[in-house]
Amino acid sequence: MVGAAAYCGGVRYFVIGIGVVLAFFGTVWALQGFGALQGSPMSNTTTWSIIGPITALIGVGIAVYAWRLRK
């Protein structure tokens, strides 16, 4: 049974990691869309100014949800 508990905890941390990575990419996309990060075709584009924050919020939501799951 110890292995099963460790597996569940490992999956939990994996999902938290996915949420953090998704939030990071969303933040980068938002900054590119707003023009704060230059040098990309995504810079100063309204589409990425909308998609970025939405993606970042979804990533934060996934990470927080996984963090709050019972062990």
Secondary structure, DSSP 8 states (H G I E B T S, - for coil): -HHHHHHHHHHHHHHHHHHHHHHHHHHHHHHHHHTSS-SSTTTT-HHHHHHHHHHHHHHHHHHHHHHHS--
